[in-house]
Amino acid sequence: MILSMKKGNKAIVMTSVLLLIAVVFLVLSFLKKDMINTANINSDIESNNSIVSDTQSNDSISNTNDTSVVSYEGQARSMLTGEWVDEDTARSVPVAVMYSNIYDAMPQSSISYADVVFESLVEGGITRLCCLFENQTQLEKIGPVRSCRTYYLMFAKEFEANYVHFGYSEYAEKYLKQSKFHSLDGMVYCNFYRTDDRVAPHNAYTSWDGIMESVKEKGYPTVYTSDYTSPFTFNTDDNKDIVIQNGQDCSAFYVGYPYNKPWFEYDNQTKTYKRFQFEAPQIDELNGQQLAYKNILVKYVEPQYYDNGTPNYKVSGTGKWLYITDGKAVEVTWVKRSETEGATRYYYSNGEEVILNQGKTYICQVESTQEVNITYEQ
């Protein structure tokens, strides 16, 4: 009996041991599985943390310069307007065309397509315009085209433009012969034509295809060099204009040229300044549109005269400048180190560079003694 009980106890002990081993095995298996899962989870967390870190890094870059990192596939910012254009247009050097601006030349053709317009006095109190175009391949009638003056050529050079004119003054000739000025003279190249609807010499026209044919014939560049930078620095925020701080309200202003008596009026709906001269809106013959500009720059320069009384202007050095945009006007400073090289730069009184709003720009070059009458809102 006692022996029988011992055998039974032995059987119980063995069973208990086996059960204990099974339990330990199950526990170990569970722990191993949990450790594997934990390792996988930690690995995922590390991976996610890496992604979060990269995202934070990109956000940091984005926040450092909010809009400059924005880009659109196949597009780049224009050197002339700061707006998004296709990459080919952004890389293309502009064409600068000399426009007649007397009453007999009105209305002008294709002028509303120019991104930048430069106006200055020539002889007899009249003005001429130098208009910068950016890859306007559709234009078939551009003009009327008139002759070159030295300071217009210097302006075009700042943009590395191919410079279209019909003749030149004797004082401009020496510059036009220099290879760094890409001259296209209508008196030499045949890609010009005259119309019979107005008197000569205000009836000479060209086309975009005709200009490009002459550019190719001369071997002039058609794209910017890799190190080129625009004379203008533009606002890169596509959703909000830069507001001039401490500027005066400017609803209209009169430039003071004696012959055409031009002025600009601010349109609050389009936030542009509309152009008037000869007591009427200045329009484009081809589309009937009135000329309008986002930025107006009034540049004061020292007048100089050649022996025969032909005007010239000192375009290097430094001087006063008015910047007008979005209904505000402020006085700034212009600086240019060389007459024939480099670009004009613009600075506020505190030394900060002037940032232009995106859009078209009109530049009025006036004599330093000339009055620009600005009408301020009350």
C-alpha positions as CSV (number, residue, x, y, z in Angstrom):
1,M,0.0,0.0,0.0
2,I,2.8,2.3,1.0
3,L,4.7,1.3,-2.1
4,S,1.6,1.9,-4.2
5,M,1.3,5.4,-2.8
6,K,5.0,6.2,-3.5
7,K,4.5,5.2,-7.1
8,G,1.4,7.4,-7.3
9,N,3.3,10.3,-5.8
10,K,6.1,9.8,-8.3
11,A,3.6,9.9,-11.1
12,I,2.1,13.1,-9.8
13,V,5.5,14.7,-9.5
14,M,6.4,13.8,-13.0
15,T,3.2,15.1,-14.3
16,S,3.7,18.4,-12.4
17,V,7.2,18.7,-13.8
18,L,6.0,18.2,-17.4
19,L,3.3,20.7,-16.9
20,L,5.8,23.2,-15.4
21,I,8.1,22.7,-18.4
22,A,5.2,23.2,-20.8
23,V,4.2,26.4,-19.0
24,V,7.8,27.7,-19.1
25,F,8.0,26.9,-22.8
26,L,4.8,28.7,-23.5
27,V,6.0,31.7,-21.5
28,L,9.3,31.8,-23.2
29,S,7.6,31.5,-26.6
30,F,5.3,34.4,-25.8
31,L,8.2,36.5,-24.5
32,K,10.2,35.8,-27.7
33,K,7.3,36.8,-29.9
34,D,6.8,39.9,-27.8
35,M,10.4,40.8,-28.1
36,I,10.3,40.4,-31.9
37,N,7.2,42.5,-32.2
38,T,8.7,45.1,-29.9
39,A,11.9,45.2,-32.0
40,N,9.8,45.7,-35.2
41,I,7.7,48.4,-33.6
42,N,10.9,50.2,-32.4
43,S,12.3,49.9,-35.9
44,D,9.2,51.4,-37.4
45,I,9.3,54.2,-34.8
46,E,12.9,55.0,-35.7
47,S,12.0,54.9,-39.4
48,N,9.0,57.2,-38.8
49,N,11.2,59.5,-36.7
50,S,13.6,59.7,-39.6
51,I,10.8,60.7,-41.9
52,V,9.5,63.3,-39.4
53,S,13.1,64.6,-39.0
54,D,13.4,65.0,-42.8
55,T,10.0,66.7,-43.0
56,Q,11.0,69.1,-40.2
57,S,14.2,69.8,-42.0
58,N,12.3,70.6,-45.2
59,D,9.8,72.8,-43.2
60,S,12.8,74.6,-41.8
61,I,14.1,75.3,-45.2
62,S,10.7,76.4,-46.4
63,N,10.2,78.6,-43.4
64,T,13.6,80.2,-44.0
65,N,12.5,81.5,-47.4
66,D,8.8,80.8,-47.7
67,T,8.2,81.3,-51.4
68,S,11.5,81.1,-53.1
69,V,11.4,77.3,-52.7
70,V,8.1,77.2,-54.5
71,S,8.5,76.0,-58.1
72,Y,6.4,74.8,-61.0
73,E,7.4,72.1,-63.4
74,G,8.7,73.5,-66.6
75,Q,8.5,77.1,-65.3
76,A,10.9,79.7,-63.9
77,R,10.7,83.3,-62.9
78,S,11.0,86.0,-65.5
79,M,14.0,88.3,-65.3
80,L,11.8,91.2,-66.4
81,T,8.6,90.8,-64.3
82,G,9.4,88.3,-61.6
83,E,6.4,86.3,-62.7
84,W,6.3,82.6,-63.5
85,V,6.9,81.9,-67.2
86,D,8.0,78.8,-69.2
87,E,11.6,78.0,-68.8
88,D,12.5,78.8,-72.4
89,T,11.1,82.3,-72.0
90,A,12.9,82.8,-68.7
91,R,16.2,81.9,-70.2
92,S,15.8,84.0,-73.4
93,V,17.5,87.4,-73.5
94,P,15.0,90.2,-74.2
95,V,14.7,92.3,-77.3
96,A,14.9,96.1,-76.7
97,V,13.1,98.2,-79.4
98,M,13.4,101.9,-79.8
99,Y,9.9,103.4,-80.3
100,S,8.9,106.8,-81.7
101,N,6.8,108.7,-79.2
102,I,5.5,111.8,-81.0
103,Y,1.9,112.5,-81.9
104,D,2.3,111.4,-85.5
105,A,3.5,108.0,-84.3
106,M,0.3,107.3,-82.3
107,P,-1.0,104.7,-81.7
108,Q,2.1,102.4,-81.4
109,S,1.9,98.7,-82.2
110,S,2.7,95.8,-79.8
111,I,3.8,98.2,-77.1
112,S,1.4,96.7,-74.6
113,Y,3.3,93.4,-74.8
114,A,6.5,95.0,-73.5
115,D,7.4,94.0,-69.9
116,V,9.7,97.0,-69.2
117,V,9.5,100.5,-70.8
118,F,12.2,103.2,-70.5
119,E,11.3,106.8,-71.4
120,S,13.7,109.8,-71.6
121,L,14.0,113.1,-73.4
122,V,15.8,113.5,-76.7
123,E,16.1,116.6,-78.8
124,G,13.4,119.3,-78.8
125,G,11.7,118.3,-75.6
126,I,10.2,115.1,-77.2
127,T,10.7,111.6,-75.7
128,R,11.4,108.2,-77.1
129,L,10.8,104.8,-75.5
130,C,13.0,101.7,-75.3
131,C,10.7,98.7,-74.8
132,L,11.9,95.3,-73.5
133,F,10.1,92.2,-74.9
134,E,10.4,88.7,-73.6
135,N,9.9,86.0,-76.2
136,Q,6.8,87.5,-77.9
137,T,6.9,85.2,-80.9
138,Q,3.4,86.1,-82.1
139,L,4.1,89.8,-82.8
140,E,4.0,90.7,-86.5
141,K,4.0,94.5,-86.3
142,I,6.4,96.2,-83.8
143,G,6.9,99.9,-83.9
144,P,7.2,102.5,-85.3
145,V,10.9,102.1,-84.7
146,R,13.3,105.1,-84.4
147,S,16.9,105.8,-83.9
148,C,19.3,105.2,-81.1
149,R,20.6,107.5,-78.4
150,T,23.5,106.6,-76.1
151,Y,21.6,106.3,-72.8
152,Y,19.0,104.0,-74.3
153,L,21.8,101.7,-75.4
154,M,23.2,101.7,-71.9
155,F,19.8,100.8,-70.5
156,A,19.4,97.9,-72.9
157,K,22.9,96.6,-72.0
158,E,21.8,96.2,-68.4
159,F,19.4,93.4,-69.5
160,E,21.9,92.0,-72.1
161,A,19.2,92.8,-74.7
162,N,19.5,92.6,-78.4
163,Y,18.9,96.3,-79.3
164,V,16.6,97.1,-82.3
165,H,16.7,100.7,-83.7
166,F,16.4,102.5,-87.0
167,G,19.5,104.7,-87.4
168,Y,21.5,106.5,-84.6
169,S,23.0,109.8,-83.5
170,E,26.6,110.5,-84.3
171,Y,27.5,110.2,-80.6
172,A,26.1,106.7,-80.3
173,E,28.0,105.3,-83.3
174,K,31.2,104.5,-81.4
175,Y,29.3,102.4,-78.9
176,L,27.3,100.6,-81.5
177,K,30.5,99.4,-83.1
178,Q,31.6,97.6,-79.9
179,S,30.8,93.9,-79.8
180,K,29.3,94.0,-76.3
181,F,26.4,96.0,-77.6
182,H,24.1,93.8,-79.7
183,S,22.9,96.3,-82.3
184,L,20.3,95.6,-84.9
185,D,20.0,98.7,-87.2
186,G,17.0,98.8,-89.5
187,M,19.0,100.9,-92.0
188,V,21.3,97.9,-92.4
189,Y,19.1,94.9,-92.0
190,C,16.2,94.4,-94.4
191,N,13.7,92.9,-91.9
192,F,11.9,96.2,-91.6
193,Y,9.0,97.6,-93.7
194,R,7.2,100.9,-94.0
195,T,3.5,101.6,-94.0
196,D,1.6,104.3,-95.8
197,D,-0.8,105.2,-93.0
198,R,1.6,107.8,-91.5
199,V,4.5,110.0,-92.5
200,A,8.1,109.0,-92.5
201,P,10.2,108.5,-90.4
202,H,7.4,107.4,-88.1
203,N,6.3,104.5,-90.2
204,A,9.1,101.9,-90.0
205,Y,8.1,98.6,-88.4
206,T,9.6,95.1,-87.8
207,S,8.3,91.7,-86.5
208,W,9.5,89.2,-84.0
209,D,10.4,86.7,-86.7
210,G,12.3,89.4,-88.5
211,I,14.2,90.4,-85.4
212,M,15.1,86.8,-84.6
213,E,16.3,86.3,-88.2
214,S,18.7,89.3,-87.8
215,V,19.8,88.0,-84.4
216,K,20.7,84.7,-85.9
217,E,22.5,86.4,-88.9
218,K,24.6,88.5,-86.5
219,G,25.3,85.5,-84.2
220,Y,24.0,87.3,-81.1
221,P,23.2,85.3,-78.0
222,T,19.6,84.2,-77.5
223,V,19.9,83.0,-73.9
224,Y,21.3,84.5,-70.7
225,T,24.8,83.5,-69.5
226,S,24.8,81.3,-66.4
227,D,26.1,84.1,-64.2
228,Y,23.6,86.8,-65.3
229,T,21.4,88.4,-62.7
230,S,18.6,90.9,-63.4
231,P,18.9,94.5,-62.4
232,F,15.6,94.1,-60.7
233,T,14.9,92.1,-57.5
234,F,11.3,91.0,-57.2
235,N,9.0,90.0,-54.5
236,T,8.7,86.1,-54.5
237,D,5.4,85.9,-52.6
238,D,2.9,85.1,-55.3
239,N,-0.1,85.9,-53.1
240,K,0.8,89.2,-51.5
241,D,2.3,92.4,-52.7
242,I,5.0,94.3,-50.8
243,V,3.6,97.4,-49.3
244,I,5.9,100.5,-49.3
245,Q,6.5,101.4,-45.6
246,N,6.3,105.1,-44.8
247,G,5.3,105.9,-48.4
248,Q,2.9,108.6,-49.3
249,D,-0.5,107.9,-51.0
250,C,-0.2,108.4,-54.7
251,S,-3.3,108.3,-56.8
252,A,-1.8,110.0,-59.9
253,F,1.4,111.8,-61.0
254,Y,2.6,113.9,-63.8
255,V,6.1,113.3,-65.1
256,G,6.9,116.8,-66.5
257,Y,8.0,116.0,-70.1
258,P,7.0,119.2,-72.0
259,Y,5.8,117.8,-75.3
260,N,3.7,114.7,-74.7
261,K,2.7,115.8,-71.1
262,P,2.3,112.2,-69.8
263,W,0.7,111.2,-66.5
264,F,-0.3,108.0,-64.7
265,E,-3.5,107.2,-62.7
266,Y,-3.8,104.5,-60.2
267,D,-6.5,101.8,-60.8
268,N,-7.4,100.3,-57.4
269,Q,-9.2,97.3,-59.1
270,T,-6.2,96.1,-61.1
271,K,-3.6,97.7,-58.7
272,T,-1.7,99.1,-61.7
273,Y,-1.0,102.6,-63.0
274,K,-2.6,103.4,-66.3
275,R,-0.7,105.6,-68.7
276,F,-1.9,108.8,-70.5
277,Q,-0.3,111.2,-72.9
278,F,-1.4,113.8,-75.4
279,E,-4.5,114.3,-73.2
280,A,-5.7,110.8,-73.8
281,P,-5.1,107.2,-72.8
282,Q,-2.0,105.7,-74.4
283,I,-3.2,102.5,-76.2
284,D,-1.8,99.7,-78.3
285,E,-3.0,99.9,-82.0
286,L,-3.2,96.1,-82.2
287,N,-5.5,95.3,-79.3
288,G,-6.8,98.7,-78.1
289,Q,-5.5,98.1,-74.6
290,Q,-4.4,101.0,-72.5
291,L,-0.9,100.7,-71.2
292,A,-0.7,99.8,-67.5
293,Y,2.2,99.1,-65.1
294,K,2.6,97.6,-61.6
295,N,5.8,99.5,-60.8
296,I,6.8,103.0,-61.8
297,L,10.4,104.2,-61.3
298,V,11.3,107.8,-61.8
299,K,15.1,108.2,-62.1
300,Y,16.7,111.6,-61.7
301,V,19.9,112.1,-63.7
302,E,22.4,114.9,-64.3
303,P,21.9,116.4,-67.7
304,Q,24.9,116.8,-70.0
305,Y,25.0,118.2,-73.6
306,Y,27.3,117.6,-76.6
307,D,28.8,120.5,-78.4
308,N,25.8,120.8,-80.8
309,G,23.3,120.8,-78.0
310,T,22.3,117.2,-78.3
311,P,21.3,116.0,-74.8
312,N,23.1,113.2,-72.9
313,Y,22.7,112.0,-69.4
314,K,25.1,110.8,-66.7
315,V,23.8,107.3,-66.0
316,S,26.6,106.1,-63.7
317,G,27.3,107.2,-60.1
318,T,24.3,107.8,-57.8
319,G,21.2,109.8,-57.6
320,K,17.6,110.1,-56.4
321,W,14.8,107.8,-57.5
322,L,11.1,107.6,-56.9
323,Y,9.5,104.1,-56.5
324,I,5.7,104.0,-57.0
325,T,3.6,100.9,-56.6
326,D,0.2,99.9,-55.3
327,G,-0.9,103.5,-54.6
328,K,2.2,104.5,-52.6
329,A,5.3,106.5,-53.5
330,V,8.7,106.7,-51.7
331,E,12.1,108.3,-52.5
332,V,15.0,105.9,-52.9
333,T,18.6,106.0,-54.2
334,W,20.0,104.5,-57.4
335,V,23.6,103.4,-57.8
336,K,25.5,102.3,-61.0
337,R,29.3,101.9,-60.9
338,S,30.0,102.1,-64.7
339,E,28.4,103.6,-67.7
340,T,28.8,100.6,-69.9
341,E,29.0,97.7,-67.5
342,G,26.9,96.3,-64.7
343,A,23.4,97.2,-63.6
344,T,21.7,100.0,-61.7
345,R,20.7,99.0,-58.2
346,Y,18.1,100.6,-56.0
347,Y,18.2,101.2,-52.2
348,Y,16.1,102.6,-49.4
349,S,17.5,105.2,-47.1
350,N,18.3,102.5,-44.5
351,G,20.5,100.7,-47.1
352,E,18.1,97.9,-47.9
353,E,17.7,96.9,-51.5
354,V,14.3,97.9,-53.1
355,I,12.2,94.8,-53.9
356,L,9.8,95.4,-56.8
357,N,6.3,93.8,-56.9
358,Q,5.8,91.3,-59.6
359,G,4.6,92.7,-62.9
360,K,5.4,95.2,-65.6
361,T,7.7,98.2,-64.9
362,Y,7.8,101.7,-66.4
363,I,10.9,103.8,-66.0
364,C,10.9,107.6,-66.5
365,Q,14.4,109.1,-66.7
366,V,14.1,112.9,-65.9
367,E,16.6,115.6,-65.4
368,S,17.7,116.3,-61.8
369,T,16.3,119.8,-62.1
370,Q,12.9,118.6,-63.4
371,E,9.8,118.5,-61.3
372,V,7.6,115.4,-61.0
373,N,4.2,116.5,-59.8
374,I,2.6,113.8,-57.6
375,T,-1.0,114.1,-56.7
376,Y,-1.6,112.6,-53.2
377,E,-4.8,111.3,-51.9
378,Q,-6.3,113.3,-49.1
